[in-house]
Amino acid sequence: MKKNDLFMNEKLVNTCQLPKDVIWGASLISVTGNTEVLIENFKSIVKYQPEFITIQCKSYQINIIGSSLMIDMYTKEEIKICGNIAEIKFS
């Protein structure tokens, strides 16, 4: 994204008081304790193993590390991962 586009998007967010996820397509992540993660606005599942799940978002990946991980709910707009979550990393 060009520098001018970033400036205009930031100005639009501030002026209209719109959420950044709407303007930039950013992901929203909700964590409930260490047993549940809900990710909204994601692109795809990159890797899925009981100890490691990688989710592709618009410009980064979210790595969920733990044990007994499973995808509890999956739609084209959101995904819910349950299990024993030890770490959430961005790359």
N, C-alpha and C positions, 0 to 999 in steps of 0.2 A: 504494500500500500504506500502511496506517495506521501511525503511529509505534509503537503497541503490537504490531502484527503484526511489524514489523521487529525489535523487541526480542525477541519470542518466537522468531522464526526464528533470530536470532543466538544466543540461549541454547541452542536445540536443536542448532545446528551445533557449538557449543563443548562442550556436555554429552555428546552422542552421538558426537562426533568424525566427523560426516558431512561429505562434501565439499559446498561451497557450491553447486556446479552441481546437485546432487540436490535440495537444499532450495529454492533460488531459481530454478532453471531457467536458470542462467547458462551462457553459451557457453564452451567450451574451445577454445583456439587453440594449435595446434602449428605451429611454423615450422622448416623444415629449410633452413638456409642462406638464400640469396636466390632459391631456385627452387621452393619448395613451401610451401603453407599448408593445414592441415587444420583445419576448423571443425566442432565438434560442437555440437548443440543450437541450430540456427538455424531460422528460420521460412520464409524465401523468398529468391529471387534478385530483386533490384530492378532492377539494370542489368548488362548483360553486353556488354562491348566488349573488343577485344584489348589496350587500354591501361588499362582501368578496369572493375573489377567491384565492385558494391555488394551486400552481403548483409544482409538484415534479421534481427536477432536479437530477443529478447524486448522490450528497452527501448532499443535503440540500433542503429545501422547500422555495419557494418565496410566500409571502402572500401579496396580493394587496388589500388594504382597501379603500373604498370610497362609492360612491353612483351611481346608474344607471349603474353599471358595466355590460359589456356584452362581449362575445367572438366574435370579428368581423371577424377573420380569423383563421383557424386551419388546419395545415398539420402535418405530422408525425415529421417534423423537426422544425417548428416554430408555435407560437401562438401570435395573436395580441388581446389585451384587450383594449377596449375603455370605456369611462365614465368619471365621476368626481373622479379622483384619489387623495386621501388624503395622503396615506402612502404606502411605499413598505418596507416590512420587510423580513429578512432572518432567518430561524430557522433550 
